[in-house]
Amino acid sequence: MNPTLRTTATTKDERFNIRAKSDEKALVEAAASATHMTTSQFVMMAALRSAEEVLADRTRFVLPPDEWEAFVLALDRPAREIPAVANATSKPSPFVER
């Protein structure tokens, strides 16, 4: 979800407490003021955007259409047989009780 699309109508019942140096706090407050937001709104928006970027990087990826088509073709291709793997899977597992 895009953090800028979130509504403020919902009840906020959780709190973040963070410590900052005075120059860090002043910088964040100046940026919040420049964007016509409260410091809390600015910090929350930045934190949500960062969290979404971190998690998106682990759950999805985007390819240009031609690269996507090549990717899908590679996924749909039959698996190639690797003799060493076929040999290993034909033997009894050492982890099964006998």
VENSUL-V636613 format. One record per pair of residues at least 12 apart in sequence whose C-alpha atoms are under 10 Angstrom apart, sorted by sequence separation. I is the first residue (numbers start at 1). J is the second residue. If there is no record, write none. Layout:
<<I | J> <I | J>>
This chain:
<<28 | 40> <31 | 43> <29 | 42> <25 | 39> <28 | 42> <29 | 43> <28 | 43> <16 | 40> <16 | 44> <8 | 41> <4 | 41> <6 | 45> <3 | 44> <4 | 45> <3 | 45> <4 | 46> <2 | 45> <3 | 46> <3 | 47> <4 | 48> <3 | 48> <4 | 49> <2 | 48> <3 | 49> <1 | 48> <2 | 49> <3 | 50> <1 | 49> <3 | 52> <2 | 52> <1 | 52>>
